[in-house]
Amino acid sequence: MSKAIAYTIVITGAPWASQAPQTALMFAREALLAGHRIDRVFLYGDGVHLASALSTPPSDETHWPRAWSEFLEQQNIPAAACIASALRRGVIDETEQARYELAASNLRAPFEIAGLGEWVEGNLKSDRTLYFHGSH
Amino acid sequence: MTEITASSDTLHIVNKAPDHPRFGTFLRALSDTDSVVLIEDAVLACTDPSLRLPKSCVALTADIDARGLQDLQPAPHMISYGDLVRLTEQHEQIISW
């Protein structure tokens, strides 16, 4: 077998508005099956909608935020949403809720809110950084 | 936007439909030795021979099937998600368009 590769996965396309979360999840599952590692998943731009705990798609559609959080928890893969992208789009954790005195928080576990430092670290430490973009 | 010139042996993963401006940018950045994978709406490019994609170009089976293009003639070279993983093993330089 070829050498195991460490990936950072960056998702910039939103669920339902783009296929990015779906393609990225299929890719991530296959990468693990092939014996590779996923160091971290980073959500950027519209991709942060994947980390909303309030997304409620119709029951006959795939629930991408749930599918992703289950995958991340099962595989113990850290995942972060870019703080600047998340706050603009109303994806808020308890810390930011308190800081900005907001009515609610909605960040879905196990996602965390993080700065671009997480993404820089991915670029430095992983063998490959793979982007899954939206359609615009 | 700055034109990106890819060096040799780059893997291009394209998800934009052929009528998206970035599809043209991708075609202009393409070198002879590069590899190309069409995913998502980019697989629609398989229906347009005038695009003159490289012979080595492959398309993701799941996205071909999802768009009802499985009976195209000539049939595009199709790959699985597992094959896509193998292509990312083989290429250090990867551009997602």
gemmi code that builds the backbone of each chain (N, CA, C; Angstrom):
import gemmi

chains = {
    "A": [
        ("MET", (0.838, -1.202, 0.000), (0.000, 0.000, 0.000), (0.869, 1.246, 0.000)),
        ("SER", (0.401, 2.294, -0.635), (1.159, 3.539, -0.684), (1.153, 4.219, 0.688)),
        ("LYS", (2.019, 5.174, 0.832), (2.198, 5.872, 2.117), (0.905, 6.593, 2.526)),
        ("ALA", (0.588, 6.545, 3.820), (-0.609, 7.241, 4.327), (-0.418, 8.756, 4.211)),
        ("ILE", (-1.471, 9.422, 3.814), (-1.422, 10.858, 3.574), (-2.325, 11.551, 4.590)),
        ("ALA", (-1.885, 12.726, 5.069), (-2.698, 13.514, 6.001), (-3.351, 14.664, 5.238)),
        ("TYR", (-4.660, 14.752, 5.343), (-5.408, 15.780, 4.623), (-5.963, 16.831, 5.576)),
        ("THR", (-5.987, 18.072, 5.110), (-6.879, 19.080, 5.673), (-7.965, 19.312, 4.632)),
        ("ILE", (-9.212, 19.276, 5.066), (-10.326, 19.486, 4.138), (-10.945, 20.842, 4.426)),
        ("VAL", (-11.057, 21.668, 3.395), (-11.670, 22.990, 3.531), (-12.958, 23.006, 2.720)),
        ("ILE", (-14.068, 23.312, 3.373), (-15.361, 23.362, 2.683), (-15.803, 24.826, 2.617)),
        ("THR", (-15.977, 25.353, 1.413), (-16.396, 26.759, 1.268), (-17.801, 26.880, 0.683)),
        ("GLY", (-18.395, 25.757, 0.272), (-19.747, 25.782, -0.297), (-20.777, 25.387, 0.753)),
        ("ALA", (-21.931, 26.045, 0.738), (-22.974, 25.795, 1.737), (-23.756, 24.528, 1.408)),
        ("PRO", (-24.313, 23.869, 2.449), (-25.230, 22.763, 2.178), (-26.471, 23.281, 1.448)),
        ("TRP", (-27.039, 22.480, 0.593), (-28.241, 22.753, -0.208), (-28.022, 23.778, -1.314)),
        ("ALA", (-27.250, 24.830, -1.054), (-26.939, 25.769, -2.132), (-25.840, 25.208, -3.017)),
        ("SER", (-25.093, 24.232, -2.521), (-24.012, 23.634, -3.309), (-23.861, 22.182, -2.925)),
        ("GLN", (-23.074, 21.462, -3.716), (-22.844, 20.040, -3.482), (-21.593, 19.819, -2.624)),
        ("ALA", (-20.930, 20.918, -2.236), (-19.616, 20.792, -1.584), (-19.625, 19.895, -0.337)),
        ("PRO", (-20.582, 20.073, 0.617), (-20.533, 19.207, 1.798), (-20.706, 17.730, 1.451)),
        ("GLN", (-21.499, 17.432, 0.425), (-21.720, 16.048, 0.005), (-20.457, 15.456, -0.615)),
        ("THR", (-19.884, 16.163, -1.585), (-18.673, 15.660, -2.238), (-17.552, 15.491, -1.218)),
        ("ALA", (-17.424, 16.478, -0.319), (-16.346, 16.431, 0.679), (-16.524, 15.228, 1.606)),
        ("LEU", (-17.764, 14.915, 1.992), (-18.010, 13.785, 2.894), (-17.722, 12.452, 2.195)),
        ("MET", (-18.135, 12.330, 0.926), (-17.836, 11.100, 0.173), (-16.317, 10.930, 0.054)),
        ("PHE", (-15.636, 12.030, -0.242), (-14.184, 11.982, -0.366), (-13.544, 11.584, 0.963)),
        ("ALA", (-13.997, 12.208, 2.053), (-13.393, 11.963, 3.368), (-13.556, 10.493, 3.760)),
        ("ARG", (-14.746, 9.930, 3.527), (-14.971, 8.523, 3.866), (-14.024, 7.614, 3.089)),
        ("GLU", (-13.878, 7.890, 1.794), (-12.999, 7.063, 0.956), (-11.538, 7.228, 1.351)),
        ("ALA", (-11.158, 8.429, 1.747), (-9.768, 8.665, 2.148), (-9.424, 7.828, 3.381)),
        ("LEU", (-10.351, 7.776, 4.339), (-10.106, 6.964, 5.545), (-10.066, 5.481, 5.191)),
        ("LEU", (-10.978, 5.059, 4.291), (-10.990, 3.650, 3.864), (-9.664, 3.268, 3.223)),
        ("ALA", (-9.041, 4.226, 2.537), (-7.772, 3.963, 1.869), (-6.595, 4.002, 2.843)),
        ("GLY", (-6.883, 4.228, 4.137), (-5.824, 4.216, 5.145), (-5.182, 5.571, 5.385)),
        ("HIS", (-5.798, 6.647, 4.842), (-5.243, 7.984, 5.067), (-5.830, 8.604, 6.325)),
        ("ARG", (-5.307, 9.785, 6.647), (-5.742, 10.489, 7.861), (-6.338, 11.842, 7.472)),
        ("ILE", (-7.334, 12.288, 8.216), (-7.838, 13.649, 8.040), (-7.500, 14.416, 9.305)),
        ("ASP", (-6.583, 15.370, 9.179), (-6.105, 16.118, 10.348), (-7.194, 17.020, 10.897)),
        ("ARG", (-7.887, 17.713, 9.973), (-8.924, 18.652, 10.406), (-9.807, 19.025, 9.228)),
        ("VAL", (-10.987, 19.511, 9.581), (-11.915, 20.045, 8.586), (-12.130, 21.506, 8.930)),
        ("PHE", (-12.027, 22.356, 7.928), (-12.170, 23.786, 8.153), (-13.297, 24.320, 7.280)),
        ("LEU", (-14.248, 25.028, 7.888), (-15.351, 25.623, 7.133), (-15.062, 27.105, 6.931)),
        ("TYR", (-15.222, 27.557, 5.703), (-14.899, 28.950, 5.383), (-16.012, 29.519, 4.507)),
        ("GLY", (-16.243, 30.827, 4.587), (-17.292, 31.447, 3.767), (-18.638, 30.774, 4.000)),
        ("ASP", (-19.394, 30.551, 2.918), (-20.729, 29.947, 3.059), (-20.676, 28.540, 3.642)),
        ("GLY", (-19.511, 27.915, 3.646), (-19.358, 26.576, 4.206), (-19.718, 26.506, 5.684)),
        ("VAL", (-19.692, 27.660, 6.390), (-19.978, 27.634, 7.835), (-21.428, 27.240, 8.135)),
        ("HIS", (-22.329, 27.354, 7.145), (-23.722, 26.947, 7.391), (-23.820, 25.463, 7.745)),
        ("LEU", (-22.795, 24.695, 7.400), (-22.761, 23.279, 7.747), (-22.689, 23.081, 9.266)),
        ("ALA", (-22.253, 24.116, 9.992), (-22.069, 23.998, 11.445), (-23.260, 24.554, 12.220)),
        ("SER", (-24.368, 24.818, 11.551), (-25.544, 25.310, 12.264), (-26.331, 24.161, 12.874)),
        ("ALA", (-26.627, 24.288, 14.163), (-27.432, 23.265, 14.858), (-28.916, 23.461, 14.568)),
        ("LEU", (-29.280, 24.551, 13.878), (-30.698, 24.849, 13.646), (-31.174, 24.440, 12.256)),
        ("SER", (-30.263, 24.001, 11.368), (-30.683, 23.546, 10.035), (-31.694, 22.420, 10.201)),
        ("THR", (-32.823, 22.535, 9.534), (-33.864, 21.516, 9.654), (-34.418, 21.191, 8.273)),
        ("PRO", (-33.676, 20.379, 7.496), (-34.170, 20.027, 6.161), (-35.359, 19.071, 6.257)),
        ("PRO", (-36.186, 18.984, 5.195), (-37.278, 18.016, 5.190), (-36.733, 16.609, 5.444)),
        ("SER", (-37.557, 15.747, 6.048), (-37.053, 14.450, 6.507), (-36.650, 13.528, 5.356)),
        ("ASP", (-37.090, 13.811, 4.114), (-36.694, 12.950, 2.994), (-35.412, 13.445, 2.315)),
        ("GLU", (-34.766, 14.466, 2.889), (-33.492, 14.944, 2.345), (-32.369, 14.595, 3.316)),
        ("THR", (-31.169, 14.427, 2.764), (-30.019, 14.164, 3.644), (-29.753, 15.388, 4.512)),
        ("HIS", (-29.564, 15.124, 5.797), (-29.262, 16.204, 6.750), (-27.741, 16.350, 6.807)),
        ("TRP", (-27.198, 17.212, 5.941), (-25.732, 17.289, 5.814), (-25.035, 17.729, 7.089)),
        ("PRO", (-25.574, 18.738, 7.831), (-24.889, 19.084, 9.089), (-24.827, 17.898, 10.051)),
        ("ARG", (-25.922, 17.140, 10.135), (-25.914, 15.991, 11.039), (-24.969, 14.902, 10.524)),
        ("ALA", (-25.024, 14.631, 9.221), (-24.155, 13.596, 8.649), (-22.683, 13.930, 8.914)),
        ("TRP", (-22.346, 15.218, 8.756), (-20.962, 15.621, 8.993), (-20.588, 15.514, 10.473)),
        ("SER", (-21.483, 15.977, 11.364), (-21.086, 15.892, 12.782), (-20.971, 14.454, 13.238)),
        ("GLU", (-21.835, 13.568, 12.726), (-21.708, 12.159, 13.113), (-20.377, 11.578, 12.625)),
        ("PHE", (-20.031, 11.901, 11.385), (-18.761, 11.418, 10.830), (-17.574, 11.937, 11.660)),
        ("LEU", (-17.598, 13.224, 11.968), (-16.482, 13.831, 12.715), (-16.350, 13.214, 14.105)),
        ("GLU", (-17.499, 12.969, 14.751), (-17.449, 12.396, 16.104), (-16.991, 10.942, 16.072)),
        ("GLN", (-17.516, 10.183, 15.106), (-17.103, 8.781, 15.000), (-15.609, 8.659, 14.751)),
        ("GLN", (-15.095, 9.528, 13.904), (-13.693, 9.415, 13.493), (-12.762, 10.279, 14.342)),
        ("ASN", (-13.349, 11.018, 15.285), (-12.558, 11.872, 16.162), (-11.702, 12.877, 15.385)),
        ("ILE", (-12.335, 13.551, 14.424), (-11.634, 14.528, 13.595), (-12.039, 15.932, 14.058)),
        ("PRO", (-11.059, 16.795, 14.385), (-11.419, 18.151, 14.791), (-11.935, 18.971, 13.607)),
        ("ALA", (-12.914, 19.825, 13.868), (-13.488, 20.641, 12.802), (-13.760, 22.037, 13.326)),
        ("ALA", (-13.488, 23.038, 12.496), (-13.656, 24.420, 12.930), (-14.322, 25.237, 11.834)),
        ("ALA", (-15.122, 26.205, 12.272), (-15.697, 27.182, 11.353), (-14.932, 28.486, 11.531)),
        ("CYS", (-14.586, 29.117, 10.433), (-13.855, 30.393, 10.477), (-14.692, 31.422, 11.224)),
        ("ILE", (-14.074, 32.081, 12.201), (-14.840, 32.980, 13.073), (-15.437, 34.152, 12.286)),
        ("ALA", (-14.672, 34.733, 11.372), (-15.173, 35.899, 10.638), (-16.330, 35.502, 9.726)),
        ("SER", (-16.217, 34.320, 9.072), (-17.302, 33.834, 8.217), (-18.534, 33.498, 9.046)),
        ("ALA", (-18.315, 32.886, 10.220), (-19.418, 32.363, 11.027), (-20.239, 33.497, 11.650)),
        ("LEU", (-19.561, 34.481, 12.245), (-20.293, 35.553, 12.929), (-21.181, 36.308, 11.951)),
        ("ARG", (-20.660, 36.584, 10.745), (-21.451, 37.294, 9.728), (-22.724, 36.545, 9.369)),
        ("ARG", (-22.630, 35.217, 9.366), (-23.760, 34.406, 8.885), (-24.627, 33.876, 10.030)),
        ("GLY", (-24.387, 34.363, 11.239), (-25.231, 33.942, 12.355), (-24.953, 32.538, 12.828)),
        ("VAL", (-23.717, 32.086, 12.691), (-23.312, 30.806, 13.290), (-22.464, 31.167, 14.505)),
        ("ILE", (-23.005, 30.911, 15.703), (-22.513, 31.532, 16.937), (-22.313, 30.463, 18.003)),
        ("ASP", (-21.162, 30.500, 18.689), (-21.014, 29.612, 19.853), (-21.303, 30.407, 21.129)),
        ("GLU", (-21.217, 29.737, 22.267), (-21.626, 30.402, 23.516), (-20.709, 31.568, 23.871)),
        ("THR", (-19.416, 31.418, 23.549), (-18.469, 32.497, 23.841), (-18.830, 33.759, 23.070)),
        ("GLU", (-19.125, 33.588, 21.785), (-19.456, 34.757, 20.953), (-20.832, 35.309, 21.312)),
        ("GLN", (-21.731, 34.418, 21.728), (-23.052, 34.874, 22.175), (-22.896, 35.834, 23.358)),
        ("ALA", (-22.034, 35.442, 24.310), (-21.811, 36.283, 25.488), (-21.100, 37.575, 25.101)),
        ("ARG", (-20.071, 37.450, 24.223), (-19.283, 38.622, 23.846), (-20.152, 39.688, 23.170)),
        ("TYR", (-21.042, 39.251, 22.281), (-21.866, 40.204, 21.525), (-23.271, 40.346, 22.108)),
        ("GLU", (-23.508, 39.743, 23.252), (-24.796, 39.824, 23.949), (-25.947, 39.444, 23.021)),
        ("LEU", (-25.822, 38.269, 22.396), (-26.823, 37.789, 21.444), (-27.869, 36.936, 22.152)),
        ("ALA", (-29.016, 36.758, 21.483), (-30.147, 36.052, 22.110), (-29.911, 34.548, 22.184)),
        ("ALA", (-29.077, 34.020, 21.295), (-28.939, 32.561, 21.234), (-27.601, 32.182, 20.626)),
        ("SER", (-27.238, 30.919, 20.800), (-26.102, 30.358, 20.059), (-26.603, 29.115, 19.333)),
        ("ASN", (-25.890, 28.715, 18.284), (-26.405, 27.615, 17.459), (-25.299, 26.753, 16.854)),
        ("LEU", (-24.111, 26.783, 17.430), (-23.031, 25.993, 16.839), (-23.240, 24.512, 17.149)),
        ("ARG", (-23.174, 23.712, 16.104), (-23.406, 22.278, 16.227), (-22.113, 21.585, 16.661)),
        ("ALA", (-22.194, 20.738, 17.702), (-21.030, 19.942, 18.104), (-20.751, 18.913, 16.998)),
        ("PRO", (-19.500, 18.543, 16.772), (-18.280, 18.931, 17.470), (-17.560, 20.130, 16.834)),
        ("PHE", (-18.262, 20.910, 16.027), (-17.593, 22.052, 15.389), (-17.180, 23.070, 16.448)),
        ("GLU", (-16.069, 23.741, 16.169), (-15.639, 24.847, 17.009), (-15.493, 26.073, 16.139)),
        ("ILE", (-15.453, 27.233, 16.789), (-15.207, 28.475, 16.061), (-13.724, 28.786, 16.217)),
        ("ALA", (-13.059, 29.086, 15.118), (-11.615, 29.308, 15.198), (-11.179, 30.342, 14.180)),
        ("GLY", (-9.992, 30.858, 14.399), (-9.428, 31.835, 13.473), (-8.735, 31.154, 12.307)),
        ("LEU", (-8.232, 31.980, 11.397), (-7.549, 31.442, 10.227), (-6.267, 30.695, 10.597)),
        ("GLY", (-5.808, 30.856, 11.852), (-4.628, 30.123, 12.306), (-4.789, 28.620, 12.144)),
        ("GLU", (-6.028, 28.139, 12.363), (-6.331, 26.713, 12.173), (-6.058, 26.279, 10.741)),
        ("TRP", (-6.456, 27.154, 9.815), (-6.295, 26.852, 8.398), (-4.809, 26.896, 8.019)),
        ("VAL", (-4.090, 27.889, 8.580), (-2.648, 28.002, 8.324), (-1.953, 26.738, 8.829)),
        ("GLU", (-2.354, 26.284, 10.040), (-1.745, 25.100, 10.613), (-1.984, 23.880, 9.721)),
        ("GLY", (-3.203, 23.820, 9.163), (-3.509, 22.733, 8.243), (-2.571, 22.741, 7.050)),
        ("ASN", (-2.352, 23.940, 6.496), (-1.464, 24.052, 5.340), (-0.050, 23.620, 5.686)),
        ("LEU", (0.368, 23.900, 6.933), (1.739, 23.590, 7.322), (1.910, 22.114, 7.649)),
        ("LYS", (0.913, 21.519, 8.329), (1.108, 20.179, 8.887), (0.605, 19.060, 7.994)),
        ("SER", (-0.463, 19.321, 7.240), (-1.020, 18.246, 6.422), (-0.235, 18.112, 5.125)),
        ("ASP", (-0.297, 16.897, 4.547), (0.364, 16.691, 3.253), (-0.422, 17.348, 2.123)),
        ("ARG", (-1.741, 17.357, 2.254), (-2.613, 17.926, 1.219), (-3.690, 18.775, 1.878)),
        ("THR", (-3.963, 19.936, 1.288), (-5.133, 20.712, 1.682), (-6.077, 20.714, 0.498)),
        ("LEU", (-7.247, 20.150, 0.713), (-8.180, 19.962, -0.404), (-9.416, 20.837, -0.195)),
        ("TYR", (-9.762, 21.604, -1.223), (-10.885, 22.544, -1.134), (-12.116, 21.972, -1.813)),
        ("PHE", (-13.256, 22.188, -1.181), (-14.543, 21.839, -1.795), (-15.368, 23.114, -1.853)),
        ("HIS", (-15.477, 23.659, -3.073), (-16.076, 24.971, -3.257), (-17.554, 24.877, -3.591)),
        ("GLY", (-18.220, 26.036, -3.501), (-19.598, 26.150, -3.947), (-19.660, 26.297, -5.455)),
        ("SER", (-20.826, 26.662, -5.963), (-20.977, 26.695, -7.423), (-20.870, 28.114, -7.987)),
        ("HIS", (-20.571, 29.112, -7.143), (-20.383, 30.465, -7.702), (-18.979, 30.980, -7.458)),
    ],
    "B": [
        ("MET", (-9.097, 39.494, -12.040), (-8.506, 38.309, -11.389), (-7.203, 37.935, -12.070)),
        ("THR", (-6.202, 37.581, -11.280), (-4.908, 37.183, -11.835), (-5.025, 35.803, -12.488)),
        ("GLU", (-4.404, 35.674, -13.623), (-4.415, 34.378, -14.312), (-3.436, 33.442, -13.602)),
        ("ILE", (-3.907, 32.266, -13.279), (-3.031, 31.318, -12.586), (-2.418, 30.382, -13.621)),
        ("THR", (-1.101, 30.305, -13.650), (-0.448, 29.358, -14.540), (0.037, 28.189, -13.704)),
        ("ALA", (-0.565, 27.044, -13.926), (-0.198, 25.877, -13.135), (1.078, 25.270, -13.696)),
        ("SER", (1.949, 24.829, -12.789), (3.155, 24.144, -13.247), (2.805, 22.701, -13.593)),
        ("SER", (3.788, 21.937, -14.057), (3.491, 20.594, -14.564), (2.994, 19.682, -13.459)),
        ("ASP", (2.245, 18.674, -13.855), (1.806, 17.626, -12.943), (0.851, 18.127, -11.859)),
        ("THR", (-0.002, 19.047, -12.209), (-1.028, 19.517, -11.280), (-2.303, 18.710, -11.502)),
        ("LEU", (-2.993, 18.425, -10.400), (-4.319, 17.820, -10.493), (-5.361, 18.941, -10.411)),
        ("HIS", (-6.181, 19.030, -11.450), (-7.252, 20.031, -11.459), (-8.567, 19.344, -11.124)),
        ("ILE", (-9.213, 19.782, -10.073), (-10.542, 19.265, -9.719), (-11.527, 20.388, -10.028)),
        ("VAL", (-12.382, 20.152, -11.015), (-13.268, 21.211, -11.511), (-14.700, 20.878, -11.130)),
        ("ASN", (-15.389, 21.843, -10.485), (-16.798, 21.596, -10.146), (-17.745, 22.593, -10.812)),
        ("LYS", (-17.206, 23.518, -11.595), (-18.036, 24.546, -12.219), (-18.599, 24.051, -13.550)),
        ("ALA", (-19.851, 24.433, -13.836), (-20.446, 24.109, -15.129), (-19.634, 24.779, -16.235)),
        ("PRO", (-19.637, 24.192, -17.452), (-18.802, 24.741, -18.531), (-19.118, 26.197, -18.883)),
        ("ASP", (-20.340, 26.676, -18.576), (-20.661, 28.083, -18.901), (-20.232, 29.043, -17.789)),
        ("HIS", (-19.630, 28.528, -16.723), (-19.127, 29.395, -15.653), (-17.785, 29.995, -16.096)),
        ("PRO", (-17.578, 31.292, -15.830), (-16.307, 31.916, -16.269), (-15.064, 31.171, -15.795)),
        ("ARG", (-15.123, 30.557, -14.604), (-13.920, 29.887, -14.091), (-13.574, 28.633, -14.883)),
        ("PHE", (-14.552, 28.085, -15.604), (-14.241, 26.926, -16.442), (-13.242, 27.334, -17.521)),
        ("GLY", (-13.444, 28.516, -18.098), (-12.510, 29.034, -19.105), (-11.143, 29.318, -18.500)),
        ("THR", (-11.143, 29.865, -17.277), (-9.873, 30.146, -16.591), (-9.104, 28.846, -16.362)),
        ("PHE", (-9.823, 27.817, -15.959), (-9.213, 26.494, -15.751), (-8.610, 25.974, -17.054)),
        ("LEU", (-9.364, 26.074, -18.162), (-8.858, 25.559, -19.447), (-7.576, 26.285, -19.858)),
        ("ARG", (-7.514, 27.588, -19.615), (-6.328, 28.369, -19.998), (-5.131, 28.034, -19.117)),
        ("ALA", (-5.381, 27.578, -17.871), (-4.282, 27.270, -16.941), (-3.732, 25.862, -17.143)),
        ("LEU", (-4.390, 25.085, -17.986), (-4.084, 23.665, -18.119), (-2.799, 23.422, -18.918)),
        ("SER", (-1.899, 22.588, -18.359), (-0.694, 22.165, -19.095), (-0.885, 20.737, -19.604)),
        ("ASP", (-0.047, 20.352, -20.580), (-0.177, 19.035, -21.216), (-0.068, 17.874, -20.236)),
        ("THR", (0.778, 18.037, -19.224), (1.043, 16.915, -18.310), (0.085, 16.867, -17.118)),
        ("ASP", (-0.836, 17.824, -17.052), (-1.759, 17.894, -15.910), (-2.835, 16.818, -15.983)),
        ("SER", (-3.429, 16.542, -14.841), (-4.580, 15.635, -14.772), (-5.831, 16.443, -14.429)),
        ("VAL", (-6.959, 15.992, -14.974), (-8.223, 16.721, -14.779), (-9.304, 15.763, -14.296)),
        ("VAL", (-9.999, 16.158, -13.236), (-11.191, 15.434, -12.785), (-12.371, 16.390, -12.821)),
        ("LEU", (-13.433, 16.001, -13.530), (-14.659, 16.786, -13.548), (-15.593, 16.232, -12.478)),
        ("ILE", (-16.069, 17.117, -11.586), (-17.027, 16.691, -10.559), (-18.230, 17.634, -10.585)),
        ("GLU", (-19.298, 17.233, -9.916), (-20.506, 18.057, -9.790), (-20.926, 18.584, -11.174)),
        ("ASP", (-21.279, 19.894, -11.280), (-21.810, 20.400, -12.556), (-20.772, 20.399, -13.690)),
        ("ALA", (-19.494, 20.264, -13.365), (-18.469, 20.242, -14.417), (-18.608, 19.019, -15.321)),
        ("VAL", (-19.280, 17.966, -14.847), (-19.414, 16.773, -15.704), (-20.262, 17.080, -16.943)),
        ("LEU", (-21.018, 18.185, -16.900), (-21.798, 18.597, -18.083), (-20.880, 18.883, -19.270)),
        ("ALA", (-19.605, 19.158, -18.995), (-18.634, 19.408, -20.065), (-18.485, 18.184, -20.972)),
        ("CYS", (-18.810, 16.991, -20.461), (-18.706, 15.763, -21.263), (-19.714, 15.764, -22.423)),
        ("THR", (-20.691, 16.644, -22.377), (-21.696, 16.688, -23.446), (-21.281, 17.638, -24.567)),
        ("ASP", (-20.139, 18.319, -24.408), (-19.755, 19.353, -25.379), (-18.357, 19.088, -25.953)),
        ("PRO", (-18.281, 18.393, -27.103), (-16.978, 18.061, -27.685), (-16.168, 19.303, -28.077)),
        ("SER", (-16.847, 20.442, -28.294), (-16.127, 21.646, -28.732), (-15.222, 22.191, -27.621)),
        ("LEU", (-15.381, 21.720, -26.396), (-14.524, 22.197, -25.296), (-13.107, 21.646, -25.409)),
        ("ARG", (-12.931, 20.567, -26.180), (-11.616, 19.936, -26.405), (-10.858, 19.707, -25.100)),
        ("LEU", (-11.471, 18.957, -24.216), (-10.808, 18.593, -22.960), (-9.700, 17.594, -23.266)),
        ("PRO", (-8.659, 17.544, -22.411), (-7.588, 16.579, -22.666), (-8.122, 15.135, -22.635)),
        ("LYS", (-7.465, 14.252, -23.392), (-7.912, 12.845, -23.474), (-7.885, 12.164, -22.112)),
        ("SER", (-6.964, 12.624, -21.249), (-6.807, 11.999, -19.924), (-7.883, 12.447, -18.935)),
        ("CYS", (-8.743, 13.371, -19.362), (-9.777, 13.915, -18.478), (-10.738, 12.820, -18.005)),
        ("VAL", (-11.052, 12.818, -16.702), (-11.996, 11.835, -16.159), (-13.133, 12.555, -15.434)),
        ("ALA", (-14.251, 11.843, -15.287), (-15.418, 12.435, -14.619), (-15.889, 11.506, -13.501)),
        ("LEU", (-16.408, 12.089, -12.438), (-16.883, 11.308, -11.294), (-18.192, 10.596, -11.661)),
        ("THR", (-18.178, 9.263, -11.541), (-19.347, 8.453, -11.924), (-20.627, 8.918, -11.223)),
        ("ALA", (-20.538, 9.169, -9.922), (-21.736, 9.543, -9.150), (-22.387, 10.799, -9.730)),
        ("ASP", (-21.561, 11.755, -10.164), (-22.117, 13.003, -10.693), (-22.624, 12.843, -12.127)),
        ("ILE", (-21.985, 11.966, -12.908), (-22.496, 11.618, -14.244), (-23.885, 10.981, -14.100)),
        ("ASP", (-23.998, 10.007, -13.192), (-25.272, 9.301, -12.981), (-26.352, 10.248, -12.474)),
        ("ALA", (-25.966, 11.138, -11.528), (-26.952, 12.046, -10.930), (-27.566, 12.968, -11.972)),
        ("ARG", (-26.838, 13.182, -13.084), (-27.331, 14.082, -14.127), (-27.847, 13.323, -15.350)),
        ("GLY", (-27.993, 12.018, -15.206), (-28.574, 11.216, -16.286), (-27.706, 11.125, -17.521)),
        ("LEU", (-26.371, 11.216, -17.346), (-25.471, 11.241, -18.506), (-24.775, 9.899, -18.731)),
        ("GLN", (-25.298, 8.808, -18.132), (-24.564, 7.537, -18.178), (-24.509, 6.917, -19.568)),
        ("ASP", (-25.369, 7.368, -20.493), (-25.380, 6.762, -21.834), (-24.698, 7.629, -22.884)),
        ("LEU", (-23.899, 8.586, -22.450), (-23.229, 9.483, -23.401), (-22.342, 8.704, -24.366)),
        ("GLN", (-22.325, 9.121, -25.632), (-21.412, 8.562, -26.628), (-20.615, 9.691, -27.276)),
        ("PRO", (-19.293, 9.645, -27.323), (-18.472, 8.597, -26.701), (-18.525, 8.696, -25.179)),
        ("ALA", (-18.469, 7.538, -24.522), (-18.558, 7.520, -23.059), (-17.333, 8.190, -22.445)),
        ("PRO", (-17.535, 9.104, -21.482), (-16.381, 9.701, -20.799), (-15.686, 8.664, -19.911)),
        ("HIS", (-14.403, 8.882, -19.622), (-13.716, 8.023, -18.646), (-14.237, 8.368, -17.271)),
        ("MET", (-14.749, 7.367, -16.583), (-15.387, 7.643, -15.297), (-14.625, 7.017, -14.143)),
        ("ILE", (-14.637, 7.718, -13.002), (-13.913, 7.244, -11.810), (-14.818, 7.316, -10.577)),
        ("SER", (-14.449, 6.568, -9.553), (-15.177, 6.568, -8.275), (-14.533, 7.586, -7.324)),
        ("TYR", (-15.202, 7.802, -6.167), (-14.587, 8.655, -5.139), (-13.244, 8.060, -4.690)),
        ("GLY", (-13.164, 6.724, -4.618), (-11.911, 6.077, -4.227), (-10.794, 6.378, -5.218)),
        ("ASP", (-11.149, 6.401, -6.530), (-10.153, 6.759, -7.550), (-9.706, 8.216, -7.374)),
        ("LEU", (-10.656, 9.079, -7.000), (-10.316, 10.489, -6.771), (-9.308, 10.605, -5.622)),
        ("VAL", (-9.531, 9.814, -4.565), (-8.569, 9.800, -3.457), (-7.191, 9.399, -3.977)),
        ("ARG", (-7.142, 8.349, -4.828), (-5.845, 7.896, -5.353), (-5.162, 8.992, -6.177)),
        ("LEU", (-5.947, 9.752, -6.938), (-5.353, 10.844, -7.720), (-4.758, 11.924, -6.807)),
        ("THR", (-5.425, 12.166, -5.653), (-4.868, 13.167, -4.734), (-3.627, 12.633, -4.022)),
        ("GLU", (-3.503, 11.292, -3.937), (-2.256, 10.712, -3.405), (-1.101, 11.018, -4.354)),
        ("GLN", (-1.403, 10.910, -5.654), (-0.349, 10.959, -6.669), (0.088, 12.376, -7.027)),
        ("HIS", (-0.704, 13.377, -6.630), (-0.383, 14.763, -7.000), (-0.181, 15.609, -5.755)),
        ("GLU", (0.985, 16.259, -5.689), (1.211, 17.160, -4.560), (0.528, 18.485, -4.796)),
        ("GLN", (0.422, 18.865, -6.067), (-0.226, 20.146, -6.391), (-1.643, 19.890, -6.873)),
        ("ILE", (-2.593, 20.447, -6.156), (-3.997, 20.234, -6.494), (-4.698, 21.591, -6.519)),
        ("ILE", (-5.419, 21.853, -7.599), (-6.241, 23.078, -7.653), (-7.701, 22.668, -7.722)),
        ("SER", (-8.496, 23.170, -6.779), (-9.952, 22.996, -6.858), (-10.532, 24.271, -7.454)),
        ("TRP", (-11.112, 24.143, -8.653), (-11.643, 25.344, -9.327), (-13.061, 25.612, -8.898)),
    ],
}
model = gemmi.Model(1)
for chain_id, residues in chains.items():
    chain = gemmi.Chain(chain_id)
    for i, (resn, *xyz) in enumerate(residues, 1):
        res = gemmi.Residue()
        res.name, res.seqid = resn, gemmi.SeqId(i, " ")
        for name, pos in zip(("N", "CA", "C"), xyz):
            atom = gemmi.Atom()
            atom.name, atom.element = name, gemmi.Element(name[0])
            atom.pos, atom.b_iso = gemmi.Position(*pos), 0.0
            res.add_atom(atom)
        chain.add_residue(res)
    model.add_chain(chain)
structure = gemmi.Structure()
structure.add_model(model)
structure.setup_entities()
